Amino acid sequence: MSASIVRETGAAAAAAVSPAGNEAISTTRPIALEVTHLSHSYGQRPALRDVSFTIQAREFTVLLGLNGAGKSTLFSLVTRLYAHSSGSIRVFGVGMDEEPASALARMGVVFQQPTLDLDLTVEQNLRYHGALHGMRRCDVAARMSLELDRVELADRRHDKARQLSGGQRRRVEIARALLHEPRLLLLDEPTVGLDVAARQFLLDHVRGLCRERGLAALWATHLIDEVGEDSHVMVLHRGSILANGPTPEVIEGCKAGSMRQAFDLLVRQSESRA
């Protein structure tokens, strides 16, 4: 059984490779994020092992892995919280090593740990973000109204962040991440601790951003039910990508009946080789 579906990287277009090795039709959508041969260790403990993948514009990609798989490490490298010693990272063709400020300006990030200042109002949190990105006050005001309206929190802009529920705070973090109009959105376990309704709102919102605004999104999670049939999924385990492709192709490549079965098969196969 071939359980790995690997996407080849390219500067102009991406081509998916099926489990049988047959190349699918290349697309012409721009590559939003290109990670090539990325590895990272904490002392003698490897966290990522030669990771390579691409994400295209308009694509909702789920990075699926158990706790400790390396998801947060990958996010820390892509967002330059950690420096990478091997491999390369490019955001819409801009190299993170060569032009870090330009590459980072093209992405918005929602980290796993909440990052709102709870003693500031929603508006103050967003204005501070806009100032960090060098945005004019009038532009911040216009963008803030637009993004808060999209997450249905326009009427809470003068409330302190601590007055919001966990799900509402996450919505504000997404609005803030999009304030400077990035073309790539990274979300690290954004639904942890949220109820079903709040989780679904965030999923629907980000998927809608990809469809309607051409945004590329990388959504990290350990929750298999957040992988939709129309999603692109990358399975990460012990720092290695075990599968990478559209959800139906990953399931078919594993000869499984569901994404849950495919994930279990991939993990067991990886553990048996360890």
VEXROMI-262615 format. One line per 8 residues: number of its first residue (from 1); their letters; for each residue z, y, x of C-alpha. Coordinates in Angstrom, 1 decimal, padded with zeros to 4 digits. Example, Ala and Ser with C-alpha at 12.3 -4.5 7.8 and 13.67 -1.06 7.14 Angstrom:
! residues 2
1	AS	007.8:-004.5:012.3  007.1:-001.1:013.7
! end
This chain:
! residues 274
1	MSASIVRE	000.0:000.0:000.0  -000.9:003.4:001.3  001.8:005.8:000.3  000.8:008.9:002.1  -001.6:011.6:000.8  -002.1:014.1:003.5  -003.9:017.5:003.3  -005.9:018.5:006.3
9	TGAAAAAA	-005.4:022.1:007.5  -008.2:024.5:007.9  -008.8:028.2:008.5  -011.2:028.8:005.6  -010.7:026.0:003.1  -008.5:023.0:002.5  -009.8:019.5:001.8  -007.5:016.8:000.1
17	VSPAGNEA	-007.7:013.3:001.5  -007.1:010.4:-000.9  -005.1:007.3:000.0  -008.4:005.5:000.6  -009.5:008.2:003.0  -012.2:009.7:000.8  -012.5:013.5:001.1  -012.3:015.5:-002.1
25	ISTTRPIA	-014.4:018.5:-002.8  -013.3:021.5:-000.6  -012.1:024.6:-002.4  -012.7:028.1:-001.4  -009.3:029.5:-002.4  -007.6:031.3:000.5  -004.9:029.4:002.3  -001.6:031.2:001.6
33	LEVTHLSH	000.6:029.2:004.0  -000.5:027.1:006.9  002.2:025.1:008.8  000.9:023.1:011.8  002.9:020.6:013.9  006.3:022.2:013.2  009.4:020.5:014.6  013.0:021.5:014.8
41	SYGQRPAL	016.2:020.0:016.0  019.9:020.8:015.9  021.0:019.8:019.3  020.0:016.1:019.6  019.5:015.7:015.8  015.9:016.2:014.6  015.6:018.1:011.4  011.8:018.4:011.1
49	RDVSFTIQ	009.3:016.1:012.7  005.7:017.3:013.3  005.3:018.8:009.9  001.8:020.1:008.9  000.6:021.3:005.5  -001.3:024.0:003.7  -000.7:025.8:000.4  -003.5:027.6:-001.4
57	AREFTVLL	-003.5:030.7:-003.5  -002.8:030.0:-007.2  -001.0:026.8:-006.3  002.4:025.8:-007.5  003.7:023.4:-004.8  006.9:021.4:-005.1  008.7:020.4:-001.9  010.7:017.4:-003.1
65	GLNGAGKS	013.4:015.8:-001.1  017.0:014.6:-001.1  019.8:016.8:000.2  019.5:016.9:004.0  015.8:016.1:004.0  015.0:019.3:005.9  013.9:021.6:003.0  016.2:024.5:003.9
73	TLFSLVTR	015.4:024.1:007.6  011.7:024.4:006.8  012.4:027.5:004.7  014.4:029.0:007.5  011.6:028.6:010.0  008.9:029.9:007.7  011.0:033.0:006.9  011.9:033.4:010.6
81	LYAHSSGS	015.6:033.1:010.1  015.3:030.4:012.8  012.8:030.7:015.7  010.5:027.7:016.0  009.9:026.2:019.4  006.9:024.1:018.5  004.0:024.4:016.1  002.7:027.4:014.2
89	IRVFGVGM	003.1:029.2:010.9  000.4:031.4:009.4  000.7:033.4:006.1  -002.8:034.3:004.7  -004.2:033.9:008.2  -001.5:036.1:009.9  000.3:034.3:012.7  004.1:034.5:012.5
97	DEEPASAL	004.3:034.5:016.3  001.7:037.2:016.8  002.5:039.5:013.8  005.8:038.6:012.3  006.3:041.8:010.3  002.9:041.6:008.7  003.3:037.9:007.9  006.7:038.4:006.4
105	ARMGVVFQ	005.5:041.3:004.3  003.1:038.9:002.6  005.9:036.7:001.2  008.8:037.0:-001.2  011.8:034.7:-000.8  014.5:033.4:-003.1  017.1:031.6:-001.0  019.3:028.7:-002.0
113	QPTLDLDL	022.5:030.8:-001.7  022.7:033.8:-004.1  022.0:037.1:-002.2  022.6:039.8:-004.8  025.3:042.3:-004.2  027.5:041.7:-007.2  029.1:045.1:-007.0  025.7:046.9:-007.3
121	TVEQNLRY	023.7:047.2:-010.5  020.5:045.3:-011.0  018.6:048.5:-010.4  020.5:049.3:-007.2  019.9:045.8:-005.8  016.1:046.2:-006.4  016.0:049.7:-005.1  017.7:048.6:-001.9
129	HGALHGMR	015.1:045.9:-001.4  012.3:048.4:-002.0  013.8:050.7:000.6  013.9:047.9:003.2  010.2:047.4:002.6  009.4:051.1:003.0  008.3:051.5:-000.6  008.2:054.9:-002.2
137	RCDVAARM	010.9:055.6:-004.9  008.2:056.1:-007.6  006.5:052.8:-006.7  009.9:051.0:-006.8  010.6:052.4:-010.2  007.2:051.3:-011.6  007.4:047.8:-010.0  011.0:047.3:-011.0
145	SLELDRVE	010.2:048.1:-014.7  007.3:045.6:-014.6  009.1:042.7:-013.0  012.4:043.1:-015.0  010.3:043.2:-018.1  008.6:039.9:-017.1  011.9:038.2:-016.6  013.3:039.7:-019.9
153	LADRRHDK	016.0:041.7:-018.2  014.8:045.3:-018.6  017.8:046.1:-020.8  020.3:044.9:-018.1  019.1:047.1:-015.3  022.2:049.3:-015.3  024.6:046.3:-015.5  026.4:045.2:-012.3
161	ARQLSGGQ	025.1:041.9:-011.0  028.5:040.2:-011.5  028.1:040.8:-015.3  025.1:038.5:-015.4  025.0:034.8:-015.9  023.9:032.5:-013.1  020.4:032.1:-014.7  020.1:035.9:-015.1
169	RRRVEIAR	021.0:036.5:-011.5  018.3:034.1:-010.4  015.8:036.0:-012.6  016.8:039.2:-010.9  016.3:037.6:-007.5  012.8:036.5:-008.4  012.0:040.0:-009.7  013.4:041.5:-006.5
177	ALLHEPRL	011.3:039.0:-004.4  008.1:040.2:-006.1  008.9:043.9:-006.0  006.7:044.5:-002.9  003.9:042.5:-004.4  003.8:039.5:-002.0  001.1:036.9:-002.4  003.3:034.0:-001.5
185	LLLDEPTV	006.7:033.2:-003.1  009.2:030.8:-001.5  012.1:029.4:-003.6  014.7:027.2:-002.1  016.5:025.1:-004.7  016.4:028.0:-007.2  017.8:026.1:-010.2  020.9:024.6:-008.6
193	GLDVAARQ	023.9:025.0:-010.9  021.8:026.3:-013.9  021.6:024.8:-017.3  018.5:023.2:-018.8  017.3:026.3:-020.6  017.7:028.5:-017.5  016.0:026.0:-015.3  013.0:025.8:-017.7
201	FLLDHVRG	012.7:029.5:-017.9  012.4:029.8:-014.1  009.9:027.0:-013.8  007.7:028.4:-016.6  007.9:031.9:-015.1  006.9:030.9:-011.6  004.1:028.5:-012.8  002.8:031.4:-014.9
209	LCRERGLA	002.8:033.7:-011.9  000.6:031.2:-010.1  -001.8:030.8:-013.0  -002.0:034.4:-014.1  -001.5:036.4:-011.0  -003.0:034.1:-008.4  000.4:033.8:-006.6  001.1:030.8:-004.3
217	ALWATHLI	004.5:029.3:-004.7  006.5:026.8:-002.7  009.4:025.5:-004.8  012.0:023.3:-003.0  014.1:020.9:-005.1  015.8:017.6:-005.2  015.2:017.3:-008.9  012.3:015.0:-009.7
225	DEVGEDSH	011.9:016.3:-013.2  010.9:019.7:-011.8  007.6:018.1:-010.5  005.0:018.7:-013.2  001.9:016.7:-013.7  -000.2:019.7:-012.8  001.9:020.5:-009.7  001.1:019.8:-006.1
233	VMVLHRGS	003.9:017.9:-004.5  005.1:017.3:-001.0  007.7:014.6:-000.5  010.0:015.4:002.5  012.4:012.8:003.8  014.4:012.8:007.1  012.2:015.7:008.3  008.9:014.0:007.7
241	ILANGPTP	006.3:014.5:005.0  005.7:011.2:003.3  003.2:012.3:000.7  001.2:015.5:000.0  -001.2:016.0:-002.9  -001.5:016.5:-006.6  001.2:014.7:-008.6  -001.2:012.2:-010.2
249	EVIEGCKA	-002.7:011.3:-006.8  000.7:010.7:-005.2  001.7:008.4:-008.1  -001.6:006.5:-007.9  -001.4:006.3:-004.1  002.0:004.6:-004.5  000.7:002.3:-007.3  003.7:003.7:-009.3
257	GSMRQAFD	004.1:004.5:-013.0  005.9:007.8:-012.5  006.8:010.4:-009.9  010.4:009.0:-009.9  009.1:005.5:-009.1  006.7:006.9:-006.4  009.5:008.9:-004.8  011.8:005.9:-004.7
265	LLVRQSES	009.1:003.7:-003.2  008.3:006.3:-000.5  011.9:006.7:000.5  012.6:003.0:000.6  009.4:002.5:002.7  010.5:005.2:005.1  014.0:003.8:005.4  012.7:000.3:006.1
273	RA	010.6:001.7:009.0  013.6:003.7:010.5
! end
